[in-house]
Amino acid sequence: MEDNRRQREKTVATRLAQESEKQREELKRLHWMRCPKCGHAMKTTDIDGIAVDTCSLCEGIYFDHGELEELLMRTLEKRFHFYRRLFGLD
């Protein structure tokens, strides 16, 4: 998992180096907080303590880098503690 993260960061850094600052700012302005599926405005919603972006029209949920992994880890931890309590191990 850590190797994948490093590889993604390296790929992003390479791509950013190839684009001009002006191009990046224009793309950011055009697409900032817009749904990639339908283009409507996105809003920030809290899911289990993690701020994720949801579309105001199609209700799609979009995660920034690392948010999905963090949410899954929290869910696994809760399940683990539930079963430990259930079997009297805590």
C-alpha positions, 0 to 999 in steps of 0.5 A, a space after each residue: 500500500 505504501 509503495 502504491 502511494 509513493 508511485 502515485 505521488 511520483 506520477 502526480 509530480 511528473 504530470 504537474 511538472 509538465 503542465 504550466 501554472 496557468 493551465 493548472 489554475 484554469 483547470 482548477 477554476 473550471 472544475 472546482 467542486 463540480 461533480 465529475 459525473 453530471 457537472 453540478 455543484 458538490 457539497 461537503 458531507 461528514 461520514 464517520 468524521 471524514 469530510 467527503 464530497 457529494 453531488 447536490 444532484 445525483 448524490 454521488 460520493 467522491 473521496 479525496 486521496 486517502 479518505 476511502 482507506 481511512 473510512 474503511 480502516 475505521 469501519 474495520 476497527 469498529 467491527 473488530 471491537 464489536 466482535 471482541 465485546 460480543 465474545 467477552 474478550 474486552 
